[in-house]
Amino acid sequence: MFRFFLGKLALIIPTFIGITIVAFAFVRFLPGDPVMLLAGERGMDPERYKQLLIQFGYDRPIWVQYFDYLMGLFRGDFGVSISTKRPVFQEFLTLFPATLELSMFAMTFAVLLGIPAGIVAAVKRGSIFDQLTMGAALTGYSMPIFWWGLLLIILFSGMLGWTPVSGRISLMYFFPSVTGFMTIDALLSGQKGAFTSAVQHLILPTVVLGTIPLAVIARQTRSAMLEVLGEDYVRTARAKGLKPRRVIGLHALRNAMIPVITTIGLQMGMLMAGAILTETIFSWPGIGKWMIDSISRRDYPVVQGGLVLVAGLVMLVNLVIDVLYGLINPRIRRQ
Amino acid sequence: MQMMKTLLAATAIVAVLAGAASAKTLVYCSEGSPEGFDPAPYTAGTTFDASSRAVYNRLVEFEHGKTSTIPGLAESWDISEDGLEYTFHLRPGVKFQTTDYFTPTRDMNADDVIFSFDRQRLSDNAWYEYATGISWEYFNGMSMPDLIKEIVKVDDLTVKFVLNRPEAPMIANLAMDFASIMSKEYADQLEAAGTKELLNQQPVGTGPYQFVAYQQDAVIRYKANPDYWAGKQAIDDLVFAITTDAAVRRQKLEAGECQIMPYPAPADIAALQENADLNVGEQEGLNVGYLAYNTQMAPFDNPKVRKALNMAMNKQAILDAVFQGSGQVAKNPIPPTMWSYNDAVVDDAFDPEAAKQMLADEGVTDLSMKIWAMPVQRPYNPNARRMAEVMQADLADIGVKAEIVSYEWGEYLARSSEIGRDGAVLLGWTGDNGDPDNFLAVLLGCDAVGGSNRAQWCNEEFEDLIQKAKVTSDMAERTKLYEEAQVVFKREAPWDTIAHSKVFMPMSKNVTGFVMDPLGYHRFDDVDIAE
């Protein structure tokens, strides 16, 4: 097992270095540079431009810049944002909990609704429910997030007044951030109504961000269930006279869940992409919005650091999953 | 005893509730996050609204709602005969804000003024590079390093700026954001604690509101500065709710989650104006959008050819297509809200037939040209690609073939500055300090050729007028010189002046005292909420 773990770890190091190269090169391949954008229409005389390039260290050969950057990473130094002048890692730590909280809510929403919907659609294959659910799933999957978000805001916040328009909590509440998770911080603050307000603010963004994973999970559950329901052992279970609920819930579902769980894992990565748009619409102060702003400002350190940190986290999650697979299934371990 | 305790507790609760009820909170749905809270290293209006205009003051201030200047932290000033010495007499008894992180022990004085400028001016100053990658863009952009020879403390309440050359816009420059006065005492405290970077995160100024907290990309909180020298504000708590999407800002305003918002989407303006609960403030922006020919390249070096092209383009149609009612036709290179705007200037009439004839008279046939369309949205040009397309169609009507080109923004700015550039460039400018010099010299002066003078135009007569105006302190004389310069500009036509944008500011009906600012600031001093 230890060798298996070491093997996985050994793979991670070149992947990580690859990511640093991609992140480093990505921003530099974009036309335009941060110094030019700093001046805008105002323009900058060439001497001053050169001086600033030197100050930021962008005058040095590209490989020297990369090596410097890589060495910084090993020291845990992700650089300083050109725009805010604050350390990138510090900004990431401030903003990441907001993205994580929203992603977790969205995923829970997608799983809690998607799996039962998929099961029922499979069991009642061909019924009106099946057709409606799958039709809705296809619509949900094809919905542009931006449009969907605005539509919900206009309907539920604007016309009906049921939910707040945007933000993480009502501005009435003001307490220090302890964990960065607004729901937890609201509880810790002890302020009456704060938790409810935080949850209310989560409803629409959760629905918007959770819609695509919900659609994917529902469809995946349905097709996995359909496949399993046709298997011999299910027929055997039925023939033994087991109650349909027990056949579906115990025998079929458990086996159908394997591809569904893989899908959920893959959707976690997709959530990051969806979070960028969702955060922009709902003024949600997370890393999605942070990265978008930084790309348009060509804030090299933030874009690089953000990419490396997010990719690093995804790799870490994958490593944990790989190791867990190995623990659960000895066949994988031996491969 | 128990009874007594209960009574006391009840009284305390009532007192707190009463306090809470009377506390006035104004929520402003701002359009973006500030980059920091020290205004001097930055150039963005969003940053200035959150820092310099709320928290700080300057020696001189822009008059509320105007581009003229009035005394700020300096009660008065004298300018020497030769225009080289500016002596400022500081307002006595001005207090810096007392916050959780700083308690001032003295009033604002000359040391604070000198500190505020020396940190940007002297590379050996301990604060010159107080955070990684900090640079003083506006201070440099306004040529302050060459202009200021020295700053001398005459006494605690008198400071003298000695210049290398006379510069009439100096006073207007000192009302700009980079000239905000910081507390030297606070800076010393940060330096001693080894936390200099906090100067950009926890500001201390003398302004109407003091900083309370900032949750990145979400909320900025301020409260009224109780010691404000011009009197405590009526608003107790000022909150910036950062909302980047214009459609969402509108929803928040209509739902009562904020009371005022900037930059509505042009398509929403009519609906907002019809909303009975809202007022929509309206003003011309201090900007100009233009098409700059390269006047150093044939046949655009011929003023008549430029004039003919200007006459071929239907500006009203451009405005209808691109601005959707949020702009007005420009005839001068400076906006109408600026002093010295010459309203007597007559714009080139839209007359394709005459334009065609003029080109033929100049022997220009089968003309092909490029029109550069900016890749970004700006207030002075919300859709450059669309604008270029309308121009292309108009030019085709007189037989001129126009090709539309575009580059990434940074590259666009760099390439469009080149003297040998091929084509006419769509661009614009938003004023910094309300001084005409900030438009005419920056965009059309000989020094700016190869830089921000995209027409690469250097006209002796025009240059002479603006240079004279730059060194004259007499307002009436300056006005006359700039008016004349605008006449020369129109005659020579280095640009097609296209539009000045209109700025809209929807707000709840109970917001009072908000003044639309021609410089584009969003200021909340003197704003109140009717009960």
HADDOCK unambig.tbl for C-alpha pairs under 7 A between the chains (distance, minus, plus):
assign (segid A and resid 31 and name CA) (segid B and resid 408 and name CA) 6.23 0.50 0.50
assign (segid A and resid 31 and name CA) (segid B and resid 411 and name CA) 6.97 0.50 0.50
assign (segid A and resid 32 and name CA) (segid B and resid 408 and name CA) 6.54 0.50 0.50
assign (segid A and resid 32 and name CA) (segid B and resid 409 and name CA) 6.89 0.50 0.50
assign (segid A and resid 32 and name CA) (segid B and resid 410 and name CA) 4.50 0.50 0.50
assign (segid A and resid 32 and name CA) (segid B and resid 411 and name CA) 5.37 0.50 0.50
assign (segid A and resid 33 and name CA) (segid B and resid 410 and name CA) 6.48 0.50 0.50
assign (segid A and resid 36 and name CA) (segid B and resid 410 and name CA) 5.58 0.50 0.50
assign (segid A and resid 37 and name CA) (segid B and resid 410 and name CA) 5.52 0.50 0.50
assign (segid A and resid 41 and name CA) (segid B and resid 413 and name CA) 6.69 0.50 0.50
assign (segid A and resid 41 and name CA) (segid B and resid 429 and name CA) 6.92 0.50 0.50
assign (segid A and resid 42 and name CA) (segid B and resid 452 and name CA) 6.55 0.50 0.50
assign (segid A and resid 43 and name CA) (segid B and resid 451 and name CA) 6.46 0.50 0.50
assign (segid A and resid 43 and name CA) (segid B and resid 452 and name CA) 5.86 0.50 0.50
assign (segid A and resid 55 and name CA) (segid B and resid 133 and name CA) 6.56 0.50 0.50
assign (segid A and resid 56 and name CA) (segid B and resid 133 and name CA) 5.96 0.50 0.50
assign (segid A and resid 80 and name CA) (segid B and resid 132 and name CA) 6.80 0.50 0.50
assign (segid A and resid 82 and name CA) (segid B and resid 133 and name CA) 6.38 0.50 0.50
assign (segid A and resid 83 and name CA) (segid B and resid 35 and name CA) 5.84 0.50 0.50
assign (segid A and resid 84 and name CA) (segid B and resid 35 and name CA) 4.71 0.50 0.50
assign (segid A and resid 84 and name CA) (segid B and resid 36 and name CA) 5.60 0.50 0.50
assign (segid A and resid 85 and name CA) (segid B and resid 131 and name CA) 6.32 0.50 0.50
assign (segid A and resid 85 and name CA) (segid B and resid 132 and name CA) 6.17 0.50 0.50
assign (segid A and resid 85 and name CA) (segid B and resid 133 and name CA) 6.90 0.50 0.50
assign (segid A and resid 154 and name CA) (segid B and resid 251 and name CA) 6.98 0.50 0.50
assign (segid A and resid 158 and name CA) (segid B and resid 251 and name CA) 6.01 0.50 0.50
assign (segid A and resid 158 and name CA) (segid B and resid 255 and name CA) 6.13 0.50 0.50
assign (segid A and resid 165 and name CA) (segid B and resid 251 and name CA) 6.70 0.50 0.50
assign (segid A and resid 165 and name CA) (segid B and resid 252 and name CA) 5.80 0.50 0.50
assign (segid A and resid 167 and name CA) (segid B and resid 218 and name CA) 6.96 0.50 0.50
assign (segid A and resid 280 and name CA) (segid B and resid 244 and name CA) 6.86 0.50 0.50
assign (segid A and resid 281 and name CA) (segid B and resid 245 and name CA) 6.10 0.50 0.50
assign (segid A and resid 281 and name CA) (segid B and resid 248 and name CA) 6.88 0.50 0.50
assign (segid A and resid 283 and name CA) (segid B and resid 218 and name CA) 6.87 0.50 0.50
assign (segid A and resid 283 and name CA) (segid B and resid 242 and name CA) 6.75 0.50 0.50
assign (segid A and resid 283 and name CA) (segid B and resid 243 and name CA) 5.19 0.50 0.50
assign (segid A and resid 283 and name CA) (segid B and resid 244 and name CA) 6.51 0.50 0.50
assign (segid A and resid 284 and name CA) (segid B and resid 218 and name CA) 6.98 0.50 0.50
assign (segid A and resid 285 and name CA) (segid B and resid 216 and name CA) 6.75 0.50 0.50
assign (segid A and resid 285 and name CA) (segid B and resid 217 and name CA) 4.99 0.50 0.50
assign (segid A and resid 285 and name CA) (segid B and resid 218 and name CA) 5.49 0.50 0.50
